[in-house]
Amino acid sequence: MAAGQRLICAGSALMDGGTGVRFSVERYGRQRPAFVIRYHGRVYAYLNECAHVPAELDLQPGEFFDHSKLYLICAIHGALYAPDSGRCLGGRCEGRGLQALPVFESEGDVYLVLENFDG
Ligand code: FES
């Protein structure tokens, strides 16, 4: 299944609960926006698409956390998501969550695991 990996950013670019790094992935033949954040020391990545309507979560680029630094928030209508699972915790997404992307950190860098549909 996994055909390789792609460097996304240096791990030092991601502070816990801080600004995320935006990138893109190819899904089903088109580029889709995505982002990676750090939460409780681990890195997590998701498609940058709200579960409510397909809008990017961050109005200010990279600002995915709410003020508490405990939740990811869609800046448009305030839907909240769990940073470690993408699960919807409230708001207009009505139980739908973010689409997780497989990432890992190794020797100070953060990588996306390439799947069959990734470019
Ligand atoms: S667009 Fe994200 S909650 Fe409405």
Backbone and ligand atoms as CSV (ligand in chain L), in Angstrom:
chain,resi,resn,atom,element,x,y,z
A,1,MET,N,N,0.822,-1.177,0.000
A,1,MET,CA,C,0.000,0.000,0.000
A,1,MET,C,C,0.871,1.247,0.000
A,2,ALA,N,N,1.612,1.476,1.096
A,2,ALA,CA,C,2.451,2.668,1.159
A,2,ALA,C,C,3.580,2.536,0.164
A,3,ALA,N,N,3.720,3.553,-0.679
A,3,ALA,CA,C,4.735,3.494,-1.714
A,3,ALA,C,C,5.931,4.364,-1.398
A,4,GLY,N,N,5.870,5.093,-0.307
A,4,GLY,CA,C,6.985,5.957,0.020
A,4,GLY,C,C,6.565,7.044,0.965
A,5,GLN,N,N,7.369,8.068,0.985
A,5,GLN,CA,C,7.100,9.166,1.894
A,5,GLN,C,C,7.547,10.463,1.261
A,6,ARG,N,N,7.003,11.548,1.753
A,6,ARG,CA,C,7.347,12.866,1.225
A,6,ARG,C,C,7.627,13.805,2.391
A,7,LEU,N,N,8.733,14.519,2.321
A,7,LEU,CA,C,9.077,15.475,3.369
A,7,LEU,C,C,8.068,16.625,3.360
A,8,ILE,N,N,7.518,16.926,4.529
A,8,ILE,CA,C,6.582,18.046,4.651
A,8,ILE,C,C,7.270,19.267,5.242
A,9,CYS,N,N,7.945,19.080,6.370
A,9,CYS,CA,C,8.602,20.223,7.011
A,9,CYS,C,C,9.528,19.703,8.094
A,10,ALA,N,N,10.312,20.607,8.648
A,10,ALA,CA,C,11.119,20.255,9.813
A,10,ALA,C,C,10.207,20.150,11.029
A,11,GLY,N,N,10.481,19.200,11.892
A,11,GLY,CA,C,9.682,19.060,13.104
A,11,GLY,C,C,9.721,20.308,13.961
A,12,SER,N,N,10.812,21.040,13.898
A,12,SER,CA,C,10.950,22.254,14.708
A,12,SER,C,C,10.014,23.361,14.242
A,13,ALA,N,N,9.425,23.206,13.063
A,13,ALA,CA,C,8.480,24.210,12.565
A,13,ALA,C,C,7.131,24.101,13.268
A,14,LEU,N,N,6.920,23.007,13.990
A,14,LEU,CA,C,5.619,22.768,14.612
A,14,LEU,C,C,5.741,22.825,16.126
A,15,MET,N,N,5.232,23.901,16.698
A,15,MET,CA,C,5.167,24.025,18.149
A,15,MET,C,C,3.890,23.361,18.633
A,16,ASP,N,N,3.948,22.813,19.846
A,16,ASP,CA,C,2.771,22.153,20.391
A,16,ASP,C,C,1.612,23.155,20.535
A,17,GLY,N,N,0.506,22.872,19.850
A,17,GLY,CA,C,-0.638,23.772,19.902
A,17,GLY,C,C,-0.429,25.066,19.134
A,18,GLY,N,N,0.609,25.110,18.327
A,18,GLY,CA,C,0.945,26.349,17.619
A,18,GLY,C,C,0.524,26.327,16.165
A,19,THR,N,N,1.098,27.230,15.425
A,19,THR,CA,C,0.775,27.376,14.010
A,19,THR,C,C,1.088,26.088,13.247
A,20,GLY,N,N,0.197,25.708,12.355
A,20,GLY,CA,C,0.408,24.529,11.543
A,20,GLY,C,C,1.121,24.861,10.245
A,21,VAL,N,N,1.508,23.826,9.540
A,21,VAL,CA,C,2.157,23.981,8.232
A,21,VAL,C,C,1.198,23.462,7.165
A,22,ARG,N,N,0.951,24.296,6.184
A,22,ARG,CA,C,0.054,23.926,5.083
A,22,ARG,C,C,0.848,23.218,3.988
A,23,PHE,N,N,0.223,22.256,3.346
A,23,PHE,CA,C,0.807,21.605,2.190
A,23,PHE,C,C,-0.353,21.099,1.337
A,24,SER,N,N,-0.055,20.399,0.276
A,24,SER,CA,C,-1.146,19.865,-0.529
A,24,SER,C,C,-0.868,18.414,-0.872
A,25,VAL,N,N,-1.934,17.691,-1.112
A,25,VAL,CA,C,-1.823,16.297,-1.533
A,25,VAL,C,C,-2.678,16.107,-2.773
A,26,GLU,N,N,-2.304,15.137,-3.582
A,26,GLU,CA,C,-3.131,14.824,-4.738
A,26,GLU,C,C,-4.082,13.709,-4.354
A,27,ARG,N,N,-5.335,13.958,-4.515
A,27,ARG,CA,C,-6.356,12.961,-4.241
A,27,ARG,C,C,-7.279,12.878,-5.450
A,28,TYR,N,N,-7.414,11.676,-5.976
A,28,TYR,CA,C,-8.314,11.445,-7.091
A,28,TYR,C,C,-8.066,12.447,-8.221
A,29,GLY,N,N,-6.774,12.690,-8.493
A,29,GLY,CA,C,-6.393,13.481,-9.645
A,29,GLY,C,C,-6.409,14.977,-9.450
A,30,ARG,N,N,-6.669,15.444,-8.248
A,30,ARG,CA,C,-6.591,16.901,-8.058
A,30,ARG,C,C,-5.894,17.236,-6.748
A,31,GLN,N,N,-5.297,18.420,-6.719
A,31,GLN,CA,C,-4.584,18.881,-5.540
A,31,GLN,C,C,-5.589,19.311,-4.478
A,32,ARG,N,N,-5.370,18.837,-3.266
A,32,ARG,CA,C,-6.256,19.206,-2.156
A,32,ARG,C,C,-5.408,19.839,-1.060
A,33,PRO,N,N,-5.893,20.880,-0.423
A,33,PRO,CA,C,-5.138,21.513,0.649
A,33,PRO,C,C,-5.109,20.624,1.887
A,34,ALA,N,N,-3.996,20.687,2.598
A,34,ALA,CA,C,-3.824,19.867,3.796
A,34,ALA,C,C,-2.977,20.653,4.798
A,35,PHE,N,N,-2.910,20.134,6.010
A,35,PHE,CA,C,-2.080,20.794,7.023
A,35,PHE,C,C,-1.611,19.783,8.047
A,36,VAL,N,N,-0.537,20.142,8.712
A,36,VAL,CA,C,-0.001,19.321,9.792
A,36,VAL,C,C,0.181,20.214,11.008
A,37,ILE,N,N,-0.120,19.647,12.188
A,37,ILE,CA,C,0.021,20.381,13.455
A,37,ILE,C,C,0.709,19.443,14.458
A,38,ARG,N,N,1.127,20.031,15.572
A,38,ARG,CA,C,1.653,19.227,16.671
A,38,ARG,C,C,0.720,19.389,17.875
A,39,TYR,N,N,0.434,18.259,18.505
A,39,TYR,CA,C,-0.467,18.262,19.659
A,39,TYR,C,C,0.016,17.219,20.654
A,40,HIS,N,N,0.250,17.651,21.884
A,40,HIS,CA,C,0.780,16.762,22.920
A,40,HIS,C,C,2.011,16.015,22.423
A,41,GLY,N,N,2.842,16.735,21.685
A,41,GLY,CA,C,4.130,16.205,21.259
A,41,GLY,C,C,4.126,15.429,19.961
A,42,ARG,N,N,2.955,15.038,19.477
A,42,ARG,CA,C,2.893,14.234,18.252
A,42,ARG,C,C,2.382,15.074,17.082
A,43,VAL,N,N,2.717,14.615,15.876
A,43,VAL,CA,C,2.260,15.335,14.692
A,43,VAL,C,C,1.034,14.639,14.097
A,44,TYR,N,N,0.109,15.464,13.607
A,44,TYR,CA,C,-1.129,14.983,12.992
A,44,TYR,C,C,-1.402,15.818,11.751
A,45,ALA,N,N,-1.927,15.169,10.723
A,45,ALA,CA,C,-2.228,15.900,9.487
A,45,ALA,C,C,-3.637,15.552,9.015
A,46,TYR,N,N,-4.241,16.533,8.375
A,46,TYR,CA,C,-5.610,16.390,7.867
A,46,TYR,C,C,-5.748,17.141,6.552
A,47,LEU,N,N,-6.717,16.739,5.763
A,47,LEU,CA,C,-7.105,17.598,4.646
A,47,LEU,C,C,-7.615,18.906,5.233
A,48,ASN,N,N,-7.258,20.007,4.606
A,48,ASN,CA,C,-7.688,21.313,5.099
A,48,ASN,C,C,-9.048,21.643,4.516
A,49,GLU,N,N,-10.018,20.835,4.916
A,49,GLU,CA,C,-11.383,21.018,4.428
A,49,GLU,C,C,-12.341,20.787,5.587
A,50,CYS,N,N,-13.120,21.785,5.891
A,50,CYS,CA,C,-14.110,21.662,6.948
A,50,CYS,C,C,-15.115,20.568,6.575
A,51,ALA,N,N,-15.625,19.898,7.603
A,51,ALA,CA,C,-16.618,18.857,7.355
A,51,ALA,C,C,-17.999,19.454,7.087
A,52,HIS,N,N,-18.153,20.728,7.322
A,52,HIS,CA,C,-19.448,21.390,7.132
A,52,HIS,C,C,-19.649,21.736,5.666
A,53,VAL,N,N,-18.768,22.550,5.131
A,53,VAL,CA,C,-18.706,22.799,3.696
A,53,VAL,C,C,-17.225,22.758,3.336
A,54,PRO,N,N,-16.874,22.434,2.111
A,54,PRO,CA,C,-15.455,22.253,1.777
A,54,PRO,C,C,-14.691,23.565,1.714
A,55,ALA,N,N,-14.561,24.201,2.864
A,55,ALA,CA,C,-13.781,25.428,2.980
A,55,ALA,C,C,-12.553,25.139,3.822
A,56,GLU,N,N,-11.480,25.876,3.599
A,56,GLU,CA,C,-10.287,25.688,4.417
A,56,GLU,C,C,-10.545,26.212,5.826
A,57,LEU,N,N,-9.960,25.548,6.811
A,57,LEU,CA,C,-10.242,25.899,8.206
A,57,LEU,C,C,-9.614,27.209,8.633
A,58,ASP,N,N,-8.440,27.520,8.111
A,58,ASP,CA,C,-7.664,28.650,8.621
A,58,ASP,C,C,-7.850,29.898,7.760
A,59,LEU,N,N,-8.527,30.887,8.318
A,59,LEU,CA,C,-8.606,32.167,7.614
A,59,LEU,C,C,-7.246,32.855,7.644
A,60,GLN,N,N,-6.587,32.781,8.788
A,60,GLN,CA,C,-5.205,33.237,8.895
A,60,GLN,C,C,-4.341,32.018,8.635
A,61,PRO,N,N,-3.554,32.002,7.565
A,61,PRO,CA,C,-2.819,30.790,7.196
A,61,PRO,C,C,-2.045,30.173,8.362
A,62,GLY,N,N,-2.313,28.900,8.615
A,62,GLY,CA,C,-1.605,28.162,9.657
A,62,GLY,C,C,-2.258,28.211,11.015
A,63,GLU,N,N,-3.291,29.050,11.190
A,63,GLU,CA,C,-3.932,29.165,12.506
A,63,GLU,C,C,-5.098,28.170,12.582
A,64,PHE,N,N,-4.793,26.970,13.073
A,64,PHE,CA,C,-5.791,25.907,13.133
A,64,PHE,C,C,-6.338,25.684,14.536
A,65,PHE,N,N,-5.571,26.082,15.557
A,65,PHE,CA,C,-6.033,25.861,16.927
A,65,PHE,C,C,-6.928,27.002,17.392
A,66,ASP,N,N,-7.849,26.683,18.300
A,66,ASP,CA,C,-8.628,27.738,18.938
A,66,ASP,C,C,-7.780,28.371,20.048
A,67,HIS,N,N,-8.352,29.322,20.759
A,67,HIS,CA,C,-7.572,30.052,21.766
A,67,HIS,C,C,-7.079,29.142,22.887
A,68,SER,N,N,-7.826,28.085,23.197
A,68,SER,CA,C,-7.421,27.189,24.290
A,68,SER,C,C,-6.250,26.298,23.898
A,69,LYS,N,N,-5.964,26.191,22.617
A,69,LYS,CA,C,-4.925,25.295,22.078
A,69,LYS,C,C,-5.286,23.821,22.258
A,70,LEU,N,N,-6.529,23.542,22.583
A,70,LEU,CA,C,-6.980,22.167,22.807
A,70,LEU,C,C,-7.765,21.610,21.635
A,71,TYR,N,N,-8.250,22.480,20.758
A,71,TYR,CA,C,-9.106,22.052,19.662
A,71,TYR,C,C,-8.678,22.700,18.360
A,72,LEU,N,N,-8.928,21.999,17.272
A,72,LEU,CA,C,-8.830,22.615,15.957
A,72,LEU,C,C,-10.178,23.276,15.681
A,73,ILE,N,N,-10.143,24.410,15.022
A,73,ILE,CA,C,-11.392,25.143,14.813
A,73,ILE,C,C,-11.491,25.619,13.368
A,74,CYS,N,N,-12.679,25.499,12.820
A,74,CYS,CA,C,-12.939,26.104,11.520
A,74,CYS,C,C,-13.242,27.578,11.760
A,75,ALA,N,N,-12.451,28.433,11.155
A,75,ALA,CA,C,-12.575,29.863,11.416
A,75,ALA,C,C,-13.850,30.452,10.832
A,76,ILE,N,N,-14.508,29.740,9.943
A,76,ILE,CA,C,-15.681,30.324,9.297
A,76,ILE,C,C,-16.912,30.265,10.196
A,77,HIS,N,N,-17.256,29.067,10.691
A,77,HIS,CA,C,-18.446,28.934,11.527
A,77,HIS,C,C,-18.157,28.289,12.875
A,78,GLY,N,N,-16.897,28.060,13.197
A,78,GLY,CA,C,-16.540,27.653,14.548
A,78,GLY,C,C,-16.654,26.183,14.880
A,79,ALA,N,N,-16.765,25.298,13.906
A,79,ALA,CA,C,-16.776,23.870,14.230
A,79,ALA,C,C,-15.468,23.491,14.919
A,80,LEU,N,N,-15.580,22.614,15.930
A,80,LEU,CA,C,-14.401,22.184,16.690
A,80,LEU,C,C,-14.085,20.733,16.391
A,81,TYR,N,N,-12.785,20.441,16.311
A,81,TYR,CA,C,-12.323,19.084,16.016
A,81,TYR,C,C,-11.228,18.690,16.999
A,82,ALA,N,N,-11.173,17.396,17.328
A,82,ALA,CA,C,-10.113,16.883,18.194
A,82,ALA,C,C,-8.806,16.868,17.406
A,83,PRO,N,N,-7.733,17.477,17.946
A,83,PRO,CA,C,-6.468,17.532,17.201
A,83,PRO,C,C,-5.842,16.167,16.946
A,84,ASP,N,N,-6.136,15.181,17.796
A,84,ASP,CA,C,-5.474,13.886,17.660
A,84,ASP,C,C,-6.285,12.856,16.888
A,85,SER,N,N,-7.478,13.225,16.424
A,85,SER,CA,C,-8.278,12.259,15.656
A,85,SER,C,C,-9.059,12.915,14.525
A,86,GLY,N,N,-9.252,14.221,14.597
A,86,GLY,CA,C,-10.080,14.916,13.621
A,86,GLY,C,C,-11.559,14.772,13.890
A,87,ARG,N,N,-11.907,14.099,15.004
A,87,ARG,CA,C,-13.307,13.875,15.327
A,87,ARG,C,C,-14.009,15.204,15.598
A,88,CYS,N,N,-15.237,15.300,15.129
A,88,CYS,CA,C,-16.028,16.504,15.352
A,88,CYS,C,C,-16.440,16.582,16.811
A,89,LEU,N,N,-16.237,17.726,17.434
A,89,LEU,CA,C,-16.603,17.907,18.838
A,89,LEU,C,C,-17.709,18.932,19.005
A,90,GLY,N,N,-18.214,19.433,17.917
A,90,GLY,CA,C,-19.303,20.382,18.027
A,90,GLY,C,C,-19.265,21.395,16.913
A,91,GLY,N,N,-20.455,21.827,16.544
A,91,GLY,CA,C,-20.537,22.828,15.492
A,91,GLY,C,C,-21.314,22.309,14.315
A,92,ARG,N,N,-21.215,23.020,13.218
A,92,ARG,CA,C,-22.068,22.718,12.079
A,92,ARG,C,C,-21.669,21.470,11.306
A,93,CYS,N,N,-20.541,20.853,11.683
A,93,CYS,CA,C,-20.121,19.652,10.953
A,93,CYS,C,C,-20.988,18.452,11.316
A,94,GLU,N,N,-21.793,18.555,12.377
A,94,GLU,CA,C,-22.785,17.537,12.727
A,94,GLU,C,C,-22.211,16.132,12.756
A,95,GLY,N,N,-21.118,15.959,13.441
A,95,GLY,CA,C,-20.561,14.633,13.646
A,95,GLY,C,C,-19.557,14.181,12.611
A,96,ARG,N,N,-19.501,14.863,11.482
A,96,ARG,CA,C,-18.503,14.487,10.488
A,96,ARG,C,C,-17.158,15.054,10.923
A,97,GLY,N,N,-16.111,14.323,10.691
A,97,GLY,CA,C,-14.794,14.765,11.137
A,97,GLY,C,C,-13.896,15.149,9.981
A,98,LEU,N,N,-12.686,15.547,10.359
A,98,LEU,CA,C,-11.674,15.852,9.356
A,98,LEU,C,C,-11.111,14.557,8.792
A,99,GLN,N,N,-10.612,14.619,7.570
A,99,GLN,CA,C,-9.996,13.437,6.950
A,99,GLN,C,C,-8.506,13.412,7.288
A,100,ALA,N,N,-8.130,12.395,8.065
A,100,ALA,CA,C,-6.744,12.285,8.522
A,100,ALA,C,C,-5.826,11.824,7.396
A,101,LEU,N,N,-4.593,12.297,7.461
A,101,LEU,CA,C,-3.548,11.868,6.538
A,101,LEU,C,C,-2.425,11.253,7.358
A,102,PRO,N,N,-1.798,10.184,6.874
A,102,PRO,CA,C,-0.742,9.525,7.648
A,102,PRO,C,C,0.569,10.308,7.585
A,103,VAL,N,N,1.027,10.747,8.738
A,103,VAL,CA,C,2.308,11.447,8.841
A,103,VAL,C,C,3.109,10.852,9.991
A,104,PHE,N,N,4.409,11.043,9.927
A,104,PHE,CA,C,5.262,10.605,11.028
A,104,PHE,C,C,6.474,11.522,11.095
A,105,GLU,N,N,7.133,11.482,12.231
A,105,GLU,CA,C,8.311,12.313,12.454
A,105,GLU,C,C,9.510,11.397,12.619
A,106,SER,N,N,10.595,11.727,11.933
A,106,SER,CA,C,11.805,10.915,12.015
A,106,SER,C,C,13.024,11.811,11.906
A,107,GLU,N,N,13.916,11.690,12.841
A,107,GLU,CA,C,15.177,12.436,12.843
A,107,GLU,C,C,14.957,13.916,12.582
A,108,GLY,N,N,13.947,14.463,13.210
A,108,GLY,CA,C,13.733,15.904,13.170
A,108,GLY,C,C,12.915,16.416,12.012
A,109,ASP,N,N,12.463,15.535,11.134
A,109,ASP,CA,C,11.639,15.971,10.010
A,109,ASP,C,C,10.280,15.270,10.029
A,110,VAL,N,N,9.308,15.910,9.404
A,110,VAL,CA,C,7.945,15.385,9.350
A,110,VAL,C,C,7.656,14.929,7.921
A,111,TYR,N,N,7.150,13.716,7.789
A,111,TYR,CA,C,6.915,13.117,6.474
A,111,TYR,C,C,5.455,12.688,6.324
A,112,LEU,N,N,4.976,12.820,5.101
A,112,LEU,CA,C,3.687,12.266,4.710
A,112,LEU,C,C,3.923,10.873,4.142
A,113,VAL,N,N,3.146,9.905,4.583
A,113,VAL,CA,C,3.205,8.579,3.987
A,113,VAL,C,C,2.385,8.607,2.705
A,114,LEU,N,N,3.025,8.295,1.593
A,114,LEU,CA,C,2.337,8.343,0.308
A,114,LEU,C,C,1.494,7.094,0.120
A,115,GLU,N,N,0.238,7.307,-0.216
A,115,GLU,CA,C,-0.675,6.211,-0.482
A,115,GLU,C,C,-0.911,6.140,-1.984
A,116,ASN,N,N,-1.677,5.187,-2.404
A,116,ASN,CA,C,-1.862,4.963,-3.830
A,116,ASN,C,C,-2.352,6.194,-4.581
A,117,PHE,N,N,-3.173,7.008,-3.916
A,117,PHE,CA,C,-3.753,8.145,-4.614
A,117,PHE,C,C,-2.996,9.436,-4.376
A,118,ASP,N,N,-1.851,9.383,-3.711
A,118,ASP,CA,C,-1.084,10.605,-3.449
A,118,ASP,C,C,-0.103,10.883,-4.572
A,119,GLY,N,N,0.104,12.152,-4.836
A,119,GLY,CA,C,1.084,12.537,-5.820
A,119,GLY,C,C,2.353,13.055,-5.175
L,1,FES,S1,S,-17.375,26.041,6.970
L,1,FES,FE1,FE,-16.452,25.130,8.730
L,1,FES,S2,S,-18.072,25.197,10.211
L,1,FES,FE2,FE,-18.973,26.035,8.433
